[in-house]
Amino acid sequence: MIKKIILGILTLILIPILAFGALVAYLSITDYKPEQVEIVEINQKAKEASSDSLDIISWNIGYAGLGKEMDFFMDNGTGGWPSKTQVEGYLAGAVDYIKNSKADVYFLQEVDKKAKRSYGLDEVLAIAAAVPDYDWAFAKNYDVRFVPVPISAPMGGVLAGQMNISKYKFTKAAERHALPGQYDFLTQLAQLDRAALVTRIKASDGKEWVLINTHNSAFDKGELRSQQLEYLKNLMLQEYSKDNYVIVGGDWNLALPGITYEQFPAKGEAYDGYLEFPTDWTPSGWQWAVDPNTPTNRTVSQAYVKGENYTTVIDGFIVSPNIEIVSVAGVDLGFKDADHNPVRIQVQLRK
């Protein structure tokens, strides 16, 4: 009898240990390990053309799962799992905006290709269908077969990433640049592999517009974002040294230059992952395109209520000295379909 009790106890102890070991082994074997630079397929729909100006929108669509009714467990909330009807509604809202805004170029982040959290909907193709005459490229930055958190309702499989979309034909190859910095081994197995997606279009003077869509780390203490900023700086300076016109935009996951914690008064507290942008990072002559009057991101500790959720600006652009910023504006969509608002800029070649 005692032997059976001991055996039962050992079994209860060993089963979860073995299960955990099997999960770690599976995630290790299937872990996405990108090269530093990878060529990304371009889906060619646009006509050959050049331009001396561009109208660009950057938007993190939150995988069509973080509309105004949602909170998120990684941001001190409890949920993150909308119903299929909600995902379809949020995606329809995002597609509608992209279709009707008629920008020249789009930088999109957190677009699901196939994920349990968005019910297997191919958001990449849904968005591409909204702009049928545009070139587009998709670079994955989240490819995990099974995300085991939260334990109460695991996220499951995720294949997601970033899209660059353009009404002007992309020249050369699109590139996925792996951004440096890794979490500890176990955390990284279920985390994003951060990236910048680089595409190029022809400028009217025969040179190139270099379009860099970035989605930097969150949920770190700043050490990963610091490494990623240095990589981005080297990349954009390298392209500028070739006399190209360089635009870097996206979700920086940092309060952008000129934005303070008190910018948008609210009852809710700031998420502790909001960090200020380093004051000594910006290269000489480079210009930030940031709208200080319209928040681009909200805390997701609760469903969105204006004046309650803390909001700030972590989405925007930086452009090279040979570019003139004509206008920049955050687009206040009231966080209806995502936990981010879009940002739109108009730029032209500096005369």
Backbone torsions as a table, in degrees:
resi	resn	phi	psi	omega
1	MET	NA	-45.5	179.5
2	ILE	-62.7	-39.9	179.3
3	LYS	-62.5	-38.8	179.7
4	LYS	-66.9	-39.1	178.6
5	ILE	-64.4	-45.6	179.5
6	ILE	-62.0	-43.5	179.3
7	LEU	-61.6	-40.6	178.7
8	GLY	-64.0	-42.9	179.1
9	ILE	-63.4	-44.7	179.0
10	LEU	-61.8	-38.4	178.6
11	THR	-63.5	-44.5	179.2
12	LEU	-62.6	-32.7	178.5
13	ILE	-76.6	-43.0	-173.3
14	LEU	-74.3	-34.6	-176.1
15	ILE	-58.6	-51.5	179.1
16	PRO	-65.3	-32.7	177.7
17	ILE	-64.8	-45.6	179.4
18	LEU	-65.7	-39.2	179.4
19	ALA	-64.2	-43.1	178.6
20	PHE	-63.2	-43.2	178.6
21	GLY	-62.1	-39.9	179.4
22	ALA	-65.4	-40.6	179.3
23	LEU	-64.4	-45.1	179.1
24	VAL	-61.5	-42.7	179.1
25	ALA	-62.0	-44.0	-179.6
26	TYR	-63.0	-45.9	-179.6
27	LEU	-66.9	-33.5	177.6
28	SER	-66.6	-44.2	-178.7
29	ILE	-65.8	-38.7	-175.6
30	THR	-94.7	4.0	-175.6
31	ASP	-61.4	133.1	176.9
32	TYR	-75.2	119.7	-178.7
33	LYS	-122.3	85.0	-175.2
34	PRO	-70.4	151.9	169.5
35	GLU	-70.1	164.4	-179.5
36	GLN	-58.7	-45.0	176.2
37	VAL	-130.1	127.3	178.4
38	GLU	-124.7	142.2	176.2
39	ILE	-78.2	134.3	-178.2
40	VAL	-112.9	137.4	-179.8
41	GLU	-63.7	137.3	174.2
42	ILE	-104.0	127.7	174.4
43	ASN	-92.3	106.5	-167.9
44	GLN	-91.0	115.9	177.5
45	LYS	-131.4	-22.3	-174.4
46	ALA	-79.3	158.3	177.1
47	LYS	-86.9	154.9	176.6
48	GLU	-64.1	125.3	180.0
49	ALA	-164.3	162.9	174.7
50	SER	-128.9	166.2	-177.3
51	SER	-151.1	148.8	174.2
52	ASP	-102.0	3.0	177.5
53	SER	-148.8	157.6	179.3
54	LEU	-141.7	145.0	173.6
55	ASP	-115.3	114.8	-169.6
56	ILE	-125.8	138.0	174.5
57	ILE	-119.0	132.5	171.1
58	SER	-113.8	135.9	-177.7
59	TRP	-155.3	125.8	168.8
60	ASN	-88.7	111.6	-173.7
61	ILE	-87.5	3.1	173.7
62	GLY	58.2	37.4	179.4
63	TYR	50.4	24.9	-177.4
64	ALA	55.1	34.7	-178.6
65	GLY	-131.9	2.4	-174.4
66	LEU	-128.3	45.2	175.1
67	GLY	-67.8	-177.4	-168.4
68	LYS	-63.7	-22.2	-179.9
69	GLU	-81.0	-7.2	-168.4
70	MET	-101.0	149.4	163.2
71	ASP	-117.3	176.9	-173.8
72	PHE	-144.6	133.6	-172.9
73	PHE	-63.9	-26.6	-179.4
74	MET	-78.6	-8.9	-177.8
75	ASP	-121.7	41.7	177.9
76	ASN	67.6	13.7	172.2
77	GLY	-92.8	-168.3	-178.6
78	THR	-121.5	-13.6	-173.1
79	GLY	-116.8	-140.3	-175.5
80	GLY	130.8	-0.4	-176.0
81	TRP	-114.7	89.4	177.0
82	PRO	-70.7	165.5	173.7
83	SER	-74.4	164.6	177.7
84	LYS	-61.1	-37.8	178.5
85	THR	-61.8	-40.6	178.2
86	GLN	-65.8	-44.4	178.7
87	VAL	-59.2	-45.6	179.3
88	GLU	-61.3	-37.6	179.0
89	GLY	-69.8	-44.6	178.3
90	TYR	-63.1	-41.7	179.6
91	LEU	-64.9	-41.5	178.3
92	ALA	-61.7	-38.9	177.9
93	GLY	-64.5	-42.6	179.0
94	ALA	-65.8	-44.5	179.6
95	VAL	-61.8	-42.4	179.2
96	ASP	-59.0	-46.5	-178.7
97	TYR	-63.4	-45.6	-179.1
98	ILE	-62.0	-42.3	-179.2
99	LYS	-63.9	-41.8	-172.5
100	ASN	-89.4	-17.0	-177.6
101	SER	-77.2	-25.7	172.1
102	LYS	53.4	44.0	173.2
103	ALA	-75.1	164.8	175.8
104	ASP	-76.2	-36.8	-173.6
105	VAL	-139.2	144.3	174.0
106	TYR	-126.2	133.9	166.5
107	PHE	-107.7	115.3	179.9
108	LEU	-117.6	143.8	176.9
109	GLN	-125.5	158.8	179.2
110	GLU	55.7	57.2	176.5
111	VAL	-106.7	117.2	-179.4
112	ASP	-79.0	132.8	172.0
113	LYS	-91.8	-44.7	175.5
114	LYS	-160.2	115.5	-176.9
115	ALA	-153.2	145.9	177.0
116	LYS	-61.5	-38.6	-175.6
117	ARG	-63.1	-23.2	178.8
118	SER	-118.0	24.2	170.4
119	TYR	60.6	31.2	176.0
120	GLY	74.4	6.4	179.9
121	LEU	-67.8	134.3	177.9
122	ASP	-86.5	91.7	-177.4
123	GLU	-69.9	-28.0	178.9
124	VAL	-60.4	-51.3	-178.4
125	LEU	-69.9	-32.9	178.2
126	ALA	-63.7	-41.7	178.9
127	ILE	-70.7	-42.5	179.7
128	ALA	-60.0	-35.7	-179.8
129	ALA	-66.9	-23.2	179.9
130	ALA	-75.1	-20.7	-180.0
131	VAL	-130.0	69.3	-169.2
132	PRO	-65.9	-17.0	-178.8
133	ASP	-102.8	17.5	-178.9
134	TYR	-107.5	147.1	166.2
135	ASP	-74.3	150.2	173.9
136	TRP	-150.8	153.8	177.1
137	ALA	-138.2	142.6	-179.4
138	PHE	-124.3	128.6	176.9
139	ALA	-121.5	124.3	-178.7
140	LYS	-76.9	143.2	172.5
141	ASN	-131.3	6.5	177.6
142	TYR	-145.9	107.4	-178.5
143	ASP	-140.5	86.1	-177.6
144	VAL	-128.7	130.2	-176.1
145	ARG	-70.5	-30.2	179.3
146	PHE	-155.7	111.5	175.5
147	VAL	-91.5	114.4	-169.4
148	PRO	-85.0	5.7	-178.7
149	VAL	-117.1	155.1	-10.9
150	PRO	-68.8	153.7	-174.7
151	ILE	-59.0	-33.3	-177.7
152	SER	-68.8	-26.6	-179.9
153	ALA	-156.7	78.4	-174.6
154	PRO	-54.8	143.6	-179.4
155	MET	-65.4	-31.5	179.5
156	GLY	78.9	-155.7	-176.5
157	GLY	-73.0	141.1	179.0
158	VAL	-138.8	127.2	167.8
159	LEU	-128.3	109.2	-173.9
160	ALA	-147.0	170.3	179.3
161	GLY	179.3	-151.3	-173.9
162	GLN	-118.8	149.5	177.8
163	MET	-125.6	137.6	165.6
164	ASN	-111.6	129.5	-175.8
165	ILE	-129.3	136.7	-175.2
166	SER	-147.6	137.7	175.0
167	LYS	-79.2	-11.9	173.6
168	TYR	-99.7	140.6	-176.5
169	LYS	-60.9	132.4	174.1
170	PHE	-69.4	135.7	175.5
171	THR	-98.9	154.8	179.2
172	LYS	58.0	-159.1	-178.2
173	ALA	-96.7	151.0	169.8
174	ALA	-82.8	146.1	-175.5
175	GLU	-126.6	137.2	170.1
176	ARG	-100.5	117.6	177.8
177	HIS	-102.1	121.0	177.3
178	ALA	-71.0	125.4	176.2
179	LEU	-83.8	139.7	-174.7
180	PRO	-73.1	167.1	175.8
181	GLY	104.1	127.1	-179.1
182	GLN	-131.8	145.1	169.8
183	TYR	-74.5	178.9	174.8
184	ASP	-62.2	162.7	-169.6
185	PHE	-52.0	-51.9	-175.5
186	LEU	-67.3	-42.0	179.9
187	THR	-64.5	-41.9	-175.8
188	GLN	-63.9	-29.0	-179.6
189	LEU	-59.5	-26.3	-178.2
190	ALA	-114.5	10.1	-175.1
191	GLN	-104.4	170.9	176.3
192	LEU	-70.6	151.3	168.4
193	ASP	-104.1	97.4	-170.3
194	ARG	-63.6	147.5	-173.4
195	ALA	-151.2	163.7	168.5
196	ALA	-121.5	132.4	179.1
197	LEU	-102.2	121.7	-174.7
198	VAL	-111.9	122.3	174.2
199	THR	-129.0	164.6	-175.0
200	ARG	-137.3	142.0	171.0
201	ILE	-133.0	161.5	-172.9
202	LYS	-81.3	131.8	173.1
203	ALA	-85.7	162.1	-174.8
204	SER	-66.9	-19.8	179.3
205	ASP	-95.0	10.7	177.8
206	GLY	92.0	-11.0	176.5
207	LYS	-83.2	-166.9	-176.0
208	GLU	-122.4	140.2	160.3
209	TRP	-81.7	124.8	177.3
210	VAL	-106.8	116.8	-171.5
211	LEU	-109.0	112.2	-174.2
212	ILE	-114.9	112.6	-179.2
213	ASN	-99.9	115.4	-176.5
214	THR	-115.6	149.1	172.8
215	HIS	-139.0	95.5	-173.0
216	ASN	-80.6	168.5	-175.2
217	SER	-65.0	154.5	169.0
218	ALA	-129.4	173.8	174.1
219	PHE	65.0	20.5	171.1
220	ASP	-117.0	176.1	-179.3
221	LYS	-89.4	4.2	178.0
222	GLY	117.1	-16.4	-175.8
223	GLU	-68.1	-35.7	178.9
224	LEU	-72.3	-44.8	-179.7
225	ARG	-62.5	-33.9	178.1
226	SER	-63.1	-44.9	177.9
227	GLN	-62.9	-40.8	-177.9
228	GLN	-68.3	-36.6	177.1
229	LEU	-63.6	-39.2	178.6
230	GLU	-65.5	-39.4	177.7
231	TYR	-63.2	-46.2	-179.4
232	LEU	-62.7	-40.2	178.8
233	LYS	-61.1	-46.7	179.5
234	ASN	-62.2	-39.9	-179.2
235	LEU	-65.1	-47.0	-176.0
236	MET	-71.9	-33.9	176.2
237	LEU	-68.9	-36.1	177.4
238	GLN	-62.8	-43.9	179.9
239	GLU	-68.7	-37.3	179.1
240	TYR	-66.9	-33.4	179.5
241	SER	-64.7	-16.6	177.6
242	LYS	-91.8	11.5	-178.0
243	ASP	68.8	23.4	175.7
244	ASN	-84.1	164.9	175.6
245	TYR	-101.1	114.5	-167.0
246	VAL	-112.3	130.2	177.3
247	ILE	-129.0	122.4	176.2
248	VAL	-114.8	125.6	-179.1
249	GLY	-148.5	166.5	177.4
250	GLY	142.8	-152.7	179.7
251	ASP	-101.0	103.0	-176.1
252	TRP	-82.4	-15.0	-175.1
253	ASN	52.7	35.4	174.4
254	LEU	-144.1	143.4	173.5
255	ALA	-64.8	119.1	-169.7
256	LEU	-74.0	160.8	-175.7
257	PRO	-51.0	133.6	-179.9
258	GLY	91.1	-6.3	-178.8
259	ILE	-99.4	128.3	179.0
260	THR	-108.6	164.2	178.8
261	TYR	-64.1	-23.3	-177.5
262	GLU	-95.2	10.4	-173.3
263	GLN	-58.6	-42.0	-176.0
264	PHE	-128.3	95.1	-176.8
265	PRO	-56.7	138.4	179.7
266	ALA	-157.0	158.6	179.3
267	LYS	-71.7	-36.8	-176.4
268	GLY	-73.7	154.9	178.8
269	GLU	-84.7	155.7	176.4
270	ALA	-69.0	139.6	172.4
271	TYR	-62.5	137.4	-174.1
272	ASP	-70.4	-5.2	175.8
273	GLY	-83.5	-9.1	175.9
274	TYR	-73.2	116.4	178.9
275	LEU	-118.0	151.8	179.0
276	GLU	-80.1	150.2	179.6
277	PHE	-72.1	137.4	179.9
278	PRO	-59.1	130.7	-175.0
279	THR	-71.8	-20.7	-175.3
280	ASP	-105.1	16.4	-174.3
281	TRP	-86.3	-38.8	-168.5
282	THR	-66.0	123.6	179.0
283	PRO	-65.4	152.3	-178.8
284	SER	-58.3	131.6	176.0
285	GLY	88.5	-16.2	179.1
286	TRP	-77.6	147.5	-172.2
287	GLN	-122.8	135.9	175.8
288	TRP	-89.6	137.3	173.3
289	ALA	-111.7	95.9	-175.4
290	VAL	-133.8	133.1	175.5
291	ASP	-96.9	109.4	-177.2
292	PRO	-79.0	-1.8	-174.9
293	ASN	-101.8	-9.6	-176.4
294	THR	-130.3	118.0	179.0
295	PRO	-67.5	146.1	178.8
296	THR	-110.5	-7.6	-176.9
297	ASN	-148.5	145.4	178.4
298	ARG	-122.7	154.9	170.1
299	THR	-68.6	149.1	-176.2
300	VAL	-118.1	31.4	176.6
301	SER	-75.7	-15.2	176.2
302	GLN	-152.9	169.6	172.5
303	ALA	-59.4	154.1	-172.7
304	TYR	-76.2	126.8	170.6
305	VAL	-132.4	116.8	-177.4
306	LYS	-55.6	130.6	-180.0
307	GLY	91.0	-12.8	176.8
308	GLU	-103.0	-53.7	178.2
309	ASN	-68.2	137.4	173.8
310	TYR	-69.3	137.6	178.4
311	THR	-130.3	155.1	178.9
312	THR	-157.5	-172.7	-179.3
313	VAL	-119.4	109.3	176.9
314	ILE	-122.1	2.7	-179.7
315	ASP	-116.5	133.5	-179.5
316	GLY	175.2	-167.4	-171.9
317	PHE	-132.7	154.2	165.3
318	ILE	-128.1	138.7	-175.8
319	VAL	-128.2	154.8	-176.6
320	SER	-73.1	161.2	-174.5
321	PRO	-61.4	-21.3	-178.9
322	ASN	-85.9	9.8	178.9
323	ILE	-114.9	140.1	174.4
324	GLU	-103.2	128.8	175.7
325	ILE	-84.8	117.7	-180.0
326	VAL	-84.8	-43.1	179.5
327	SER	-160.3	156.2	172.9
328	VAL	-145.0	136.3	-179.3
329	ALA	-152.4	129.4	166.9
330	GLY	-71.6	146.7	-178.4
331	VAL	-108.0	109.1	-175.1
332	ASP	-80.9	96.8	176.2
333	LEU	-96.8	8.2	179.1
334	GLY	65.3	22.4	-179.6
335	PHE	53.0	31.8	-176.2
336	LYS	-62.9	-45.6	-173.4
337	ASP	-112.9	-1.8	-179.5
338	ALA	-159.8	164.2	177.5
339	ASP	-84.8	6.4	173.7
340	HIS	-123.2	151.3	166.5
341	ASN	-101.3	149.6	177.1
342	PRO	-70.7	160.8	172.2
343	VAL	-126.5	136.2	-176.6
344	ARG	-125.5	132.0	175.5
345	ILE	-126.9	153.0	170.0
346	GLN	-121.2	130.4	-178.1
347	VAL	-134.9	160.3	175.0
348	GLN	-147.2	162.6	177.2
349	LEU	-63.2	135.3	179.8
350	ARG	-72.4	128.8	-177.6
351	LYS	-72.1	NA	NA
